[in-house]
């Protein structure tokens, strides 16, 4: 009789639960998203295997990427400086953050980050998961703290739902925020430019100028802008005009090694057509200005890149070569990626 009473009580409890309660208590399927690895791309950053993108992890990361509550006055999100139409750069010489404050450096594009070994101009971060805290706490960017961010979003039903779906419960933690943003950024892969189509032999062909530019590029530029990322991910001092800020030291800010002074990570040239101005603090308004500078001669330095030193501190280029190289660089534009 006691057993019958217990069973009856359980049935009454189940019947008293609303349909919503039953649905909310059901675990969500959160499948892993398989990244489409382009042919001949470098290996993935090892961190990706420890934080594989999932359906809801990426959805949460994209929502957080556009969340203005990340900033102290609720006006700046990651997307405020990383516009898709500009290959997730912003076309300002230097990043502009909260209250119009101007940052130290140019906003880098966000593309193919899953394949990068270092992040930021000076490579001070080795994983994407450790990168989001930098803009959150930086005075010139979001001027906030991760605890303040969590306090602002912790009662939002939409976030509770997504954290539940992505991580199994509603807990909002710094680690989960960083991991989900990284998962979203891992999916931002750009490999569908004209160059890629030509390489795939899909019937697309280069123009005569683009063909000449590709040949000149391989001779004059590919020493640094190599691999299918069009960067060898090295740090080099190429003699660009110096940032007047006393806070700037390039890679030397990270390593504290004098030989790394004003060395910066070689940027990828994919989608470069959309990311002007160029240089670590936007020294050059156009690609032509960059090539003119190399042609006319760069600033000398003890740690100037050996390739430049060996060529009299310059990369000699004819006007035709400049025109053709720019034509080739534009074949690296992925219009689907930038939504154009």
C-alpha positions as CSV (number, residue, x, y, z in Angstrom):
1,X,0.0,0.0,0.0
2,X,2.9,2.3,0.8
3,X,4.4,1.6,-2.6
4,X,1.2,2.4,-4.4
5,X,1.0,5.8,-2.5
6,X,4.5,6.7,-3.5
7,X,3.9,5.9,-7.2
8,X,0.6,7.9,-7.1
9,X,2.4,10.9,-5.5
10,X,5.0,10.9,-8.3
11,X,2.3,10.8,-10.9
12,X,0.6,13.8,-9.3
13,X,3.9,15.7,-9.2
14,X,4.6,15.0,-12.9
15,X,1.0,16.1,-13.9
16,X,1.4,19.3,-11.9
17,X,4.5,20.3,-14.0
18,X,3.7,22.6,-16.9
19,X,4.7,21.7,-20.4
20,X,7.2,24.7,-20.2
21,X,8.9,23.2,-17.1
22,X,9.3,19.9,-18.9
23,X,10.8,21.5,-22.0
24,X,13.2,23.6,-20.0
25,X,14.5,20.7,-18.0
26,X,15.3,18.7,-21.2
27,X,19.0,18.8,-22.2
28,X,19.6,20.7,-25.4
29,X,21.4,19.1,-28.3
30,X,24.5,21.2,-28.9
31,X,26.3,19.7,-31.9
32,X,29.8,20.6,-32.7
33,X,30.3,22.7,-35.8
34,X,32.8,21.3,-38.2
35,X,35.1,24.0,-39.5
36,X,35.7,23.9,-43.2
37,X,39.5,23.9,-43.4
38,X,40.6,25.5,-46.7
39,X,43.2,23.6,-48.8
40,X,46.8,24.3,-47.9
41,X,46.0,26.5,-44.9
42,X,48.3,26.3,-41.9
43,X,47.5,24.0,-38.9
44,X,44.8,25.2,-36.5
45,X,45.9,26.9,-33.3
46,X,46.1,24.1,-30.7
47,X,43.6,26.0,-28.5
48,X,40.8,25.2,-31.0
49,X,40.9,21.5,-30.1
50,X,40.2,22.5,-26.5
51,X,37.3,24.8,-27.4
52,X,35.6,23.4,-30.5
53,X,32.8,25.5,-31.9
54,X,29.3,24.3,-31.1
55,X,25.9,25.4,-32.4
56,X,24.9,27.3,-29.3
57,X,28.4,28.3,-28.3
58,X,28.8,30.2,-31.6
59,X,25.3,31.7,-31.3
60,X,26.1,32.9,-27.8
61,X,29.5,34.2,-28.9
62,X,28.0,36.2,-31.8
63,X,25.5,37.7,-29.4
64,X,28.2,38.7,-27.0
65,X,30.3,40.0,-29.8
66,X,27.6,42.6,-30.5
67,X,26.8,43.3,-26.8
68,X,27.3,47.0,-26.0
69,X,27.0,46.3,-22.3
70,X,30.6,45.2,-22.5
71,X,31.6,48.8,-22.2
72,X,31.4,51.0,-19.2
73,X,28.7,53.3,-20.7
74,X,27.0,50.6,-22.8
75,X,28.0,52.2,-26.1
76,X,30.8,50.0,-27.4
77,X,30.8,46.3,-28.4
78,X,33.4,44.2,-30.2
79,X,31.4,44.8,-33.4
80,X,31.7,48.5,-32.9
81,X,35.4,48.3,-34.0
82,X,35.1,45.1,-36.1
83,X,32.7,45.7,-39.0
84,X,32.0,42.7,-41.3
85,X,32.0,45.0,-44.4
86,X,35.6,45.9,-43.6
87,X,36.7,42.3,-43.0
88,X,35.9,43.0,-39.3
89,X,38.2,46.0,-39.1
90,X,36.9,49.6,-38.8
91,X,38.8,51.8,-41.4
92,X,40.0,54.3,-38.7
93,X,43.7,55.0,-38.4
94,X,43.5,54.0,-34.7
95,X,40.7,52.3,-32.8
96,X,38.1,54.6,-31.3
97,X,36.5,53.4,-28.1
98,X,34.4,54.7,-25.2
99,X,33.7,58.5,-25.1
100,X,35.6,58.8,-28.5
101,X,38.9,57.8,-26.9
102,X,41.6,57.0,-29.4
103,X,43.6,53.8,-29.0
104,X,47.2,53.1,-29.5
105,X,46.9,51.0,-32.7
106,X,44.9,50.3,-35.8
107,X,42.1,47.8,-35.4
108,X,43.2,44.5,-37.1
109,X,40.7,42.6,-39.2
110,X,39.2,39.4,-37.7
111,X,39.5,36.5,-40.2
112,X,41.1,33.1,-40.2
113,X,42.0,33.5,-36.6
114,X,41.7,29.8,-36.0
115,X,44.9,29.4,-37.9
116,X,46.9,32.1,-36.2
117,X,49.7,31.5,-33.7
118,X,49.6,35.0,-32.2
119,X,47.0,37.6,-31.7
120,X,47.2,41.4,-31.6
121,X,49.9,43.5,-33.3
122,X,52.5,42.5,-30.8
123,X,51.4,38.9,-30.3
124,X,50.8,39.3,-26.6
125,X,48.1,36.7,-26.7
126,X,48.6,33.1,-27.8
127,X,44.9,32.0,-27.7
128,X,41.7,33.7,-28.6
129,X,40.2,32.7,-25.3
130,X,42.6,35.0,-23.5
131,X,42.1,38.0,-25.9
132,X,38.6,39.5,-25.1
133,X,39.6,40.7,-21.6
134,X,42.1,43.2,-23.2
135,X,39.6,45.5,-24.9
136,X,37.1,45.1,-21.9
137,X,39.6,46.6,-19.4
138,X,41.5,49.0,-21.6
139,X,40.8,52.6,-20.8
140,X,40.7,53.7,-24.5
141,X,38.5,50.8,-25.5
142,X,35.6,49.6,-23.3
143,X,36.9,50.8,-19.9
144,X,35.0,48.2,-17.9
145,X,35.6,44.9,-16.1
146,X,34.4,41.3,-16.8
147,X,32.6,41.3,-13.4
148,X,30.8,44.5,-14.4
149,X,29.8,42.9,-17.7
150,X,28.4,39.8,-15.9
151,X,26.4,41.9,-13.5
152,X,24.8,43.7,-16.4
153,X,23.7,40.5,-18.3
154,X,23.2,38.0,-15.6
155,X,19.4,38.5,-15.3
156,X,18.8,38.6,-19.1
157,X,16.6,35.7,-20.0
158,X,18.1,35.4,-23.5
159,X,21.6,35.0,-22.1
160,X,20.4,32.5,-19.5
161,X,18.8,30.4,-22.2
162,X,21.9,30.5,-24.4
163,X,24.4,29.7,-21.6
164,X,22.1,26.8,-20.6
165,X,22.1,25.5,-24.2
166,X,25.8,26.1,-24.8
167,X,27.2,24.9,-21.4
168,X,24.5,22.8,-19.7
169,X,23.4,25.4,-17.1
170,X,22.7,29.1,-16.8
171,X,25.9,30.0,-15.0
172,X,27.6,33.1,-16.6
173,X,31.3,33.0,-15.9
174,X,34.3,34.9,-17.4
175,X,35.7,31.6,-18.9
176,X,32.4,30.8,-20.6
177,X,32.2,34.4,-22.1
178,X,35.7,34.1,-23.5
179,X,35.2,30.6,-24.8
180,X,32.0,31.4,-26.6
181,X,33.4,34.6,-28.3
182,X,36.4,32.6,-29.4
183,X,34.1,29.9,-30.8
184,X,32.3,32.5,-32.9
185,X,35.6,34.0,-34.1
186,X,36.9,30.6,-35.1
187,X,34.1,30.3,-37.6
188,X,35.1,33.5,-39.4
189,X,37.1,31.8,-42.2
190,X,37.7,33.7,-45.4
191,X,38.9,31.5,-48.4
192,X,36.5,32.3,-51.3
193,X,38.3,35.1,-53.1
194,X,39.1,35.3,-56.8
195,X,42.5,34.0,-55.9
196,X,41.0,30.9,-54.2
197,X,38.7,30.3,-57.2
198,X,41.6,30.4,-59.6
199,X,43.6,28.0,-57.4
200,X,40.6,25.6,-57.4
201,X,40.5,25.7,-61.2
202,X,36.8,26.5,-61.3
203,X,37.1,28.4,-64.6
204,X,38.0,31.7,-63.0
205,X,41.2,33.3,-64.5
206,X,43.4,36.3,-63.6
207,X,43.5,39.4,-65.8
208,X,46.9,40.2,-67.4
209,X,47.6,42.8,-64.7
210,X,46.6,40.4,-61.9
211,X,48.9,37.7,-63.5
212,X,51.8,40.2,-63.7
213,X,51.1,41.3,-60.1
214,X,51.1,37.8,-58.8
215,X,54.5,37.2,-60.4
216,X,55.9,40.5,-59.0
217,X,54.3,39.7,-55.6
218,X,56.1,36.4,-55.4
219,X,59.4,38.1,-56.0
220,X,58.9,41.3,-54.0
221,X,56.4,40.5,-51.2
222,X,56.1,36.8,-50.5
223,X,59.1,36.6,-48.2
224,X,56.8,38.1,-45.5
225,X,53.4,37.6,-46.9
226,X,53.6,33.8,-47.4
227,X,51.4,30.8,-46.9
228,X,47.7,30.7,-47.9
229,X,47.1,33.3,-45.1
230,X,49.4,35.7,-46.9
231,X,51.4,36.2,-43.7
232,X,54.2,34.1,-42.3
233,X,53.1,35.3,-38.8
234,X,56.6,36.6,-38.0
235,X,57.4,39.8,-36.2
236,X,59.5,42.3,-38.2
237,X,60.6,45.9,-38.2
238,X,60.1,47.0,-41.7
239,X,61.0,50.7,-41.1
240,X,57.5,52.2,-41.1
241,X,57.0,55.7,-39.7
242,X,57.1,55.5,-35.9
243,X,54.0,55.8,-33.6
244,X,54.7,59.1,-31.6
245,X,53.2,57.5,-28.4
246,X,55.9,56.7,-25.8
247,X,53.8,53.6,-24.9
248,X,54.6,51.9,-28.3
249,X,57.5,49.5,-28.6
250,X,56.0,46.8,-30.8
251,X,56.8,43.3,-29.9
252,X,59.3,44.7,-27.4
253,X,56.4,45.6,-25.1
254,X,55.8,41.8,-24.7
255,X,59.3,40.3,-24.7
256,X,61.2,43.3,-23.3
257,X,64.0,42.4,-25.7
258,X,65.7,45.4,-27.4
259,X,65.9,43.5,-30.7
260,X,62.1,43.3,-30.8
261,X,61.6,47.1,-30.6
262,X,59.1,48.2,-33.2
263,X,58.7,44.7,-34.6
264,X,55.1,43.9,-35.4
265,X,53.2,40.9,-36.6
266,X,53.1,40.7,-40.4
267,X,49.5,41.3,-41.3
268,X,47.5,39.0,-43.6
269,X,46.8,40.5,-47.0
270,X,43.5,38.7,-47.4
271,X,40.7,41.2,-47.8
272,X,43.3,44.0,-47.6
273,X,41.2,46.0,-50.1
274,X,38.6,46.6,-47.4
275,X,40.9,47.3,-44.4
276,X,42.5,50.7,-45.1
277,X,44.3,52.5,-43.6
278,X,47.4,50.4,-43.2
279,X,50.2,50.0,-40.6
280,X,50.1,49.5,-36.9
281,X,48.6,52.9,-36.3
282,X,47.2,53.6,-39.8
283,X,50.2,55.4,-41.2
284,X,49.2,54.7,-44.8
285,X,45.8,55.7,-46.3
286,X,46.1,53.4,-49.4
287,X,47.9,50.3,-50.6
288,X,49.7,52.6,-53.2
289,X,51.0,54.7,-50.3
290,X,52.5,51.5,-48.7
291,X,54.2,50.5,-51.9
292,X,55.5,54.0,-52.6
293,X,57.0,54.1,-49.1
294,X,58.8,50.8,-49.6
295,X,60.0,52.0,-53.0
296,X,61.3,55.4,-51.7
297,X,63.1,53.9,-48.7
298,X,62.2,53.0,-45.2
299,X,63.4,54.2,-41.8
300,X,66.7,52.7,-40.8
301,X,67.1,50.8,-37.6
302,X,69.6,48.4,-36.0
303,X,66.9,45.6,-36.1
304,X,65.5,46.5,-39.6
305,X,64.5,43.4,-41.4
306,X,67.5,41.8,-43.1
307,X,65.7,41.6,-46.5
308,X,65.3,45.4,-46.5
309,X,68.9,46.0,-45.3
310,X,70.2,43.8,-48.1
311,X,68.3,46.0,-50.6
312,X,69.4,49.4,-49.4
313,X,66.5,49.8,-47.0
314,X,63.9,49.7,-49.8
315,X,61.9,47.4,-52.1
316,X,62.4,48.9,-55.6
317,X,59.2,48.9,-57.6
318,X,58.2,50.4,-60.9
319,X,54.9,52.2,-61.2
320,X,53.6,49.3,-63.4
321,X,54.7,46.8,-60.7
322,X,52.8,48.7,-58.0
323,X,49.7,48.9,-60.1
324,X,49.9,45.1,-60.9
325,X,50.6,44.1,-57.3
326,X,47.6,46.0,-56.1
327,X,45.5,44.4,-58.7
328,X,46.7,41.0,-57.4
329,X,46.1,41.9,-53.8
330,X,42.5,42.8,-54.7
331,X,42.1,39.2,-56.0
332,X,42.4,38.2,-52.3
333,X,39.1,40.0,-51.6
334,X,36.4,37.6,-50.4
335,X,33.1,39.4,-51.1
336,X,31.0,36.7,-49.6
337,X,32.9,37.0,-46.3
338,X,32.4,40.7,-46.1
339,X,28.8,40.6,-47.2
340,X,29.3,42.5,-50.5
